[in-house]
Amino acid sequence: MPVDEAAPAIETVGLGRRYGRAWALVDVSLSIARGSTVLVAGKNGSGKSTLLRVLGGALSPDLGTVRVEGHDAMADRQGLRENVALLSHYIYAYESLSALENLQVGARLIRKPADRQRLLELLSEVGLAQRADDPVQTFSAGMKKRLAFARLLLQEPKVALLDEPYAQLDPPGLKFVDQLVPRLKAGGATVVVAEHLLERGAELCDRGIVLERGRVAWTGPAERLPSEGGLIVSRTAPRAA
């Protein structure tokens, strides 16, 4: 079925998600336009990661409805997988396989070309070309994060969900993220960034959302979030030259 291009890229109505008796998301209703960039902020435990994981299909909602790129998050998981990329705290990788082999497996799962040269180009973009044939179990946390970015670029998603993309990265990695979000947007993707570095995140995004105890507590222009969102502004990580 063709997707209605005028419809929001992401739409949630009365979204609720709980862990046991504790509700992580409560009555979250959002409408995010195609091609926009959104900063999701909040204190630890406010529901940021849970929201992104529900939008990406990694978790199922307990209440409400979720549609991403026209695909129902409950009824059309395959549609979500083909259109949405989630960069989460959990770096899902086959530790015994090499970086290149991990990308080859990922390419087959999403029905993308898996030729060695193309995948080597992606690894070069994220600074892993020299370690392409090394097993992932020998990688540092930052290198595994870079591999996750390569997998995201391989997918060419219509919606990219980035959960604390700056975490675990060195200065060149920080610069890579600074360039990645505008690049994804220029390619037509909708980008949602959950980030504690408010000022840095606000520079990348158009719109801001603050969660508090699982509820939407504030929305507005991203540039106003650090001053109006009710949060203590996190120290901005130093920019790479």
ABEGO torsion letter per residue (X at the ends): XBBBAABBABBBBGBBBBBEABBABBGBBBBBBBGBBBBBBEBBGAGAAAAAAAAAGABBBABEBBBBGGBBAAABAAAAAAABBBBBABBBBBAABBAAAAAAAAAAAAGBBABAAAAAAAAAAAGAAAAAABBAAABBAAAAAAAAAAAAAAAGBABBBBBGAABGBBAAAAAAAAAAAAAAAAAGBBBBBBBABAAAAAAABABBBBBBGGBBABBEBAAAAAAAAGBBBBBBBBBBX
